């Protein structure tokens, strides 16, 4: 299961409203890359594919592909504002190592070679 905090849910709903397309939803996933092995990805989509996991969280539809779900099951997504702006943060209980910049991670189930993207 993926969890979004109230702040993250509110921010995603604001971004969805700005898109003015009632058919889109939040897609969360991972892709190979980054210093630690995987990089997080978030974006809007309107197509559910075979094998996708669909989660309803605080009235928000979140979709994760099956391959990513293994690495981010239990993920908490938060949104924080600061004087320098705002941004989403990921708290992944499956991560055993993270990049210094916080955008990539490695899990115990994935033996990948880190690359030089950070």
Residue pairs with C-beta under 8 A, 6 or more apart in sequence:
1 55
1 73
1 74
2 28
2 55
2 57
2 62
2 64
2 72
2 73
2 74
2 75
2 76
2 77
3 57
3 74
3 75
3 76
3 77
4 12
4 57
4 58
4 60
4 62
4 76
4 77
4 78
5 76
5 77
5 78
5 79
6 58
7 78
7 79
7 80
8 77
8 78
8 79
8 88
9 57
9 58
9 59
9 60
10 79
11 79
11 86
11 88
12 26
12 60
12 79
13 59
13 60
15 44
16 24
16 25
16 26
16 44
16 60
19 44
21 44
21 46
23 46
24 44
24 45
24 46
25 44
25 45
25 46
25 60
25 61
25 62
25 63
26 42
26 43
26 44
26 45
26 60
26 61
26 62
26 63
27 41
27 42
27 43
27 44
27 45
27 62
27 63
27 64
27 65
28 40
28 41
28 42
28 62
28 63
28 64
28 68
28 72
28 75
28 77
29 40
29 41
29 64
29 65
29 67
29 68
29 72
30 38
30 39
30 40
30 41
30 68
30 71
30 72
31 38
31 39
31 41
32 38
32 39
32 112
33 39
33 104
33 115
33 117
34 99
34 103
34 104
34 105
34 114
34 115
34 117
34 118
35 99
35 100
35 101
35 104
35 114
35 115
35 116
35 117
35 118
36 95
36 97
36 98
36 99
36 104
36 105
36 106
36 114
37 97
37 104
37 105
37 106
37 107
37 110
37 112
37 113
37 114
38 71
38 104
38 105
38 106
38 107
38 110
38 112
39 103
39 104
39 117
40 72
40 90
40 103
40 104
40 105
42 77
42 88
45 63
48 54
48 63
49 65
51 65
51 66
52 63
52 64
52 65
52 66
53 63
53 64
53 65
53 66
53 69
54 61
54 62
54 63
55 61
55 62
55 63
55 64
56 62
64 72
70 109
71 92
71 94
71 107
71 109
71 110
72 90
72 92
72 94
73 94
74 92
74 93
74 94
75 90
75 91
75 92
75 93
75 94
76 90
76 91
76 92
77 88
77 89
77 90
77 91
78 88
78 89
78 91
79 86
79 87
79 88
79 89
80 86
80 87
80 89
89 102
90 102
90 105
92 105
94 107
94 108
94 109
95 105
95 106
95 107
96 106
96 107
96 108
97 105
97 106
98 104
98 105
98 106
99 105
99 118
100 118
101 118
103 118
104 117
104 118
106 112
106 114
